[in-house]
Amino acid sequence: MQNANIQIGADDLGEFSIDAFPDKKATVDRPNPGPAGGGQYYMGSAVELGIMYKGYYRVKISYTNIEYTASRNAARCEVCLNGSRVKFGALRAVNLMPKDKAEAIKKGYTGSYIPAEQIEQNPASDPRGPVDYVGNPDRADFWGKFNLPEAAHQAALGDLPCASRLSVALNRAGYRIGSYRINGEQVSDNMQTIGSDLIVLNPEAPSATPDASWGKHIIKSAANMKRFLREKIACTAPDYYEGGPQYDSYEQDRMGDIVIFASGGHAGLTVDGNGKMSLTMPQGDVWVLHRECWAAPQK
């Protein structure tokens, strides 16, 4: 946190602003272009921003070089923050959703979706959860929340529950997986068909809610979840890939991030930087649902 100012220098025209400070713009307009020769590099006046917090900021830069035919032409533009030249990165990624929507998925994933006092009042009989990853219940505990018939329960114990946990979180946040198909084949499981208690997927649905509006489907395969996220949730290419060239720079997940991911063998959500835990390490395609410093940074 510091008091900050910005400047832009250019030959010939330039403007620089930071999205978090929309009313503050640093400009330069060639004051002495010369009657017959090239323009002249000029550093504009510093523009005070006020308090600026550490983080990554989106910026806007416009630069125009006016070509002169009578003499050699110069082209130069640079931006300074508190007198030091700014380094820019290619910020490809964007927040996929507002913070409140990302938080809803996070709550469904961590089990904090259920009010603590409700769990305290009836911890043994509450069928709604928590069905979480942070608490890391084993397969028997996880699948036991669904009140499956014995045969279906035993069959479910053979499935890795990572994509299923993510399916629970998506349903709880209001996203419906439905009869998801790949190449004409249905790859989602209708939990009602196999006798599940659907309250696990719909913890806030009152008993009077028409059954047709409830979430019923989950995806058990991480590879199929990866396809679902691409087509139905993110609807865009991944923000980055684990182990990719940018992964250890600004795109590395950090405290406060809500990041969703899926590979051929694992799917999940990193929560508040716990991506360094082995069970929730991002793999494969990674999307940032919400990163605070990509929204309007605190001023």
N, C-alpha and C positions, 0 to 999 in steps of 0.2 A: 504494500500500500504506500503510495507516495503522491505528492502533487506533481502533475505531469504537464508537459507542453509538447506540441508537435510543430514541425516545420516541414516545408517542402521546397526543394531547390530544383530548378529546371532550366533548360535551354530548349524550349522557349516558354511554354505554358503548362501549368500543372495545378491540380487540386487534390487534396488528401483529406480524408475524414475517417473516423472510427465509428462504427454503427452504434456503439453504446453512448456516443456523444453526438447525436444527430444535428445539433445546432452549432457545432464547432467545426469549422473547416479551415484548413491551411491552404493558401493559394499563392501562386506566383504568376505574374504576367510580365513578360520581357519588358523592362522599362527602357532599355536602350538597344533596340534592335540594330542600329547602325544604318546609315543611308544606303550603303551599297554592299556591305559585307554581311557576314553571318550574324546570327543572334548572339546573345551573351548570357552565360550561365549566371543565375541570380538566386540567392537563398532568401525566401520570403520571411516575413516576420513570424516570430513564435506566437502560437495561439495557446492560451492557457486552457487546460481541460478541467483542472481541479483534482480531486482524489481519484486515483486509478489503482485497481486491485490487480494483483498478480494473476495471470491467466492467459488464455488465448482469445484474441479478439478478431472479429471480421472487420476488414477495412475496405475502403473504396479509393481507388487512385485513377485519375485521368491525366493523361500526358499528351501534349501535342508538340511535335517538332516541326517548325516551319522551315521549309527548304529554301535556300537562297542560291541563286544561280551565279551571282557575281563573284562569289568567293567560296572557299571550302565551308561545308556545313557541319556544325557541331550538333551532337545529340546526347543529352545527359539529363538524368532525373534521379533524385534520391530523396529519401524521407528520413527525418531525424525525430527521435523521441528523447526529450531532455538532452539534446545536443549530440546524441549518439545515433549513428546510422541504424535503421531498423532492418532486421532480417525477416524476409517473408517466406512463408511456406505455401505449397499448393494445397489449400484446405478443400479437399474433395467432398468430405462427408458433411451431412447435415443432420439435425435432429429429426427423427422420423415422426415424432408426435410431441404434443405439449407435455409438460411435466406431469400434470394430473393424470393423463392417460397412461403414461409410462409407470407412474407410481401405482396405478391400479393393477397392472400386470405384476409388478414387483410384490405387492401385498399378497396377491394370490399365490405367488411362488414361495414366499418366505413363511406364510402362515400367519402373518400379522394382519391379514384380512379379517380374521375373527377377533372381535373385541376381547381384550384380556379378561375383563370381568365375567364375560359369558363363559369362557373356558374355566375360570376359577369356580364358578357356580356349579358346573356340571361337567367336569373334565373327562369322566369315563364314558358318558353316553352321548356326547356331542358328536354326531357322525360327520360333521363338516370339517373337522381338522384338528390341529393343523396338518395339512398334507404338504410338507415343506421340504426344501432342499438344504437350507441352512442348518436345520435340526438334524438332517440326514437320517431319517428313519430307514430301517432296512426294508427289504422287499416285502417281507411278511407284514410288517407294520403298515407300509404304504398301501398295499393292495387290500389289507384288512379293513381300511376305511370305507371301501366300496360295498361292503356287505354282500359280496359275491356268493353264489352257490358254491359248494365245496369243490366240485369238478372244475368250475371256471376259476376259482381261486388258486387251485393247484396249477392249472395251466398258466395263469398269470405270473406265478412265481418264477417261471422260466424266462420271463421278459425283463430286460434291463429297463428300469422305470424312468430314465432321464427324459425321454421325449414325452412320456405320459405325464410326468410332473409338470412339464411345460404346457402340455395340453390343459391340465387342471387350471394353471394360472391364466391362460388365455380365456378359457370359459368363464372363470370367475370375474374377469375384467370385461366380459360382455362380447368377446369375439367367438363366433361360432365356426367350428371346424366343419361340421356337416358331413355329408357323404363325399368326402374328398377322394378324387380319382386321379390316377396317373396312367396315361395310355389306356384309358377305358376301364381300368381295374380299380375297384374301391380299396383304398389302403388305410382308411380310418375304421375304427371299431365303434359300433353302436353299443354303448354300455347298457342301454336299456334292454337290448336284445339278449344280452347274456346275464341279465338279472341284477344289474348294479343299482345301488341307491343313488339316484341322480342328484341328491342334495349336495354331494361332494363337489360336483361340477358347478352347482348353482347355489352357493351358500346364502345369498340374500333373497332368493326367490321365495315369496310367501306360499303357503300351501294352496292358496286359492288361485295361484298363477296357472293359466292354461298350460297343459303339458307340452303343447306344440311350441311354446316359446322358450323352453328350457334347452340348454346345451346337452347333447347326448353323446357326441362323438369325441374320441381321443385318437391320437396318432402314437403308436408304440415304437415305431422305427425312427431312429435319429436321421437316417438318410431321407426318409419320406418327410420328416419335419423340416429338413433343410429345403426341400422343394416347396413345401407349403409356405414357409416364411418368405421365400423369394416371390411366390405368386400371389399370396393372399394378404400378408402382413406388411412386408417391406415394399413389395412391388417395384423393386429396383435392385441394381447390382449391390453387392456387399460394400460397406464402408471400407473395410480392410480385411485382410486375411492373417490369421495367426502365422507368425514367422515370415510375413511379407516384408518388403524393403522398408515400409514405413512403420512397422508395428512397434518398434522400440523408440519412436520419436513422439510427436504430439498425439499420435493415434493410440498410444498405449493406454489401456483402461486405467482409471484412477478413482480415488475416493469420490463418491457422489454420482458416478456414472451409473446408468441403467442400460446394460448392454445385453443383447440377445444374440445367440449363436447356434450353429448346428453344423455338424460334419457328417461323414458317413457312419461315424461310430458314437457320437456324443452330441447332446443338445442341452441347452440350458440358458440361464440368465446369470450374469455376474451382478452382484449386489454390493454397492458401496465399497468397491475395491477388493472383494473377497475372491476375485478371479485368480489370485495367486495360490489359493487352496487347490490341491490337486484334483479334487472332485468337481470343481467348477471352473477349471481352466478353459478359457475360450478356445474353441477348435473350429477349423474350417471357415465357413462364411460368418462374418461378424458385422452386426449392425448396431449403431448407437441409437437406442430409443430416445434417450435424452442425456445430454451433457450440459451441465449448468453453464459453463463458460461459452457454449455455443448459442445460448439464449442471450438475453440482454444482461451483460455482466453488471454486478452490483456497483453502484456509483456512490 
